[in-house]
Amino acid sequence: MSQGPDNEKVSGEGGEGQIAKIQAFAMQVFDDVNKKCEKLPYIPKAAESAGVKPGVIVLGAAGVLSLLLVAIIGFNAIVNMICFFWPAYLALKAMQEKEEGYDKQWLTYFMIFGFFHVLESFYPSLLTEHTFYTLIKLFVLFWCFLPQSKGAQKVYTLGIEKVLAMTGSAADSKKNE
């Protein structure tokens, strides 16, 4: 047995325990949605006439709307919106709280985000001919902005800082301070 997240013992029994936890969580979410939907004016009547619970109608409608959104504006547009607006909010929040290291984290993140946009403008075929490009971009950008990983700071430390040191730009910027 090994130590898993939060120092819980992880056994070699398989994923049956995890599946049960996921199912229990999904049922809890479904029950919560059902309770909230019962208070809405027309949903319970529609659910009764369809012979299903109100949560089924609401979650089904949300799923259909999500698929329509992806079909209409595209997965890349959704990835761009998520990977811009949420990090922008986190960056503004970090600036207000004056968190240490926020400048490197968020400047580097938005440099990486901008790099993807420049790359896509020069090579638009990335979006159409390379099947998993948008998904890889999503994972890279999530890794860069999530507070647990602070990937953008790692990119800065392992890459950008070394390039700046080789070009002498780091010394120039310290002289200006």
Summary of the structure (lengths in Angstrom):
residues: 177
radius of gyration: 22.9
end to end distance: 52.5
largest distance: 74.3
contacts: 405
relative contact order: 0.06
helix: 79%
strand: 2%
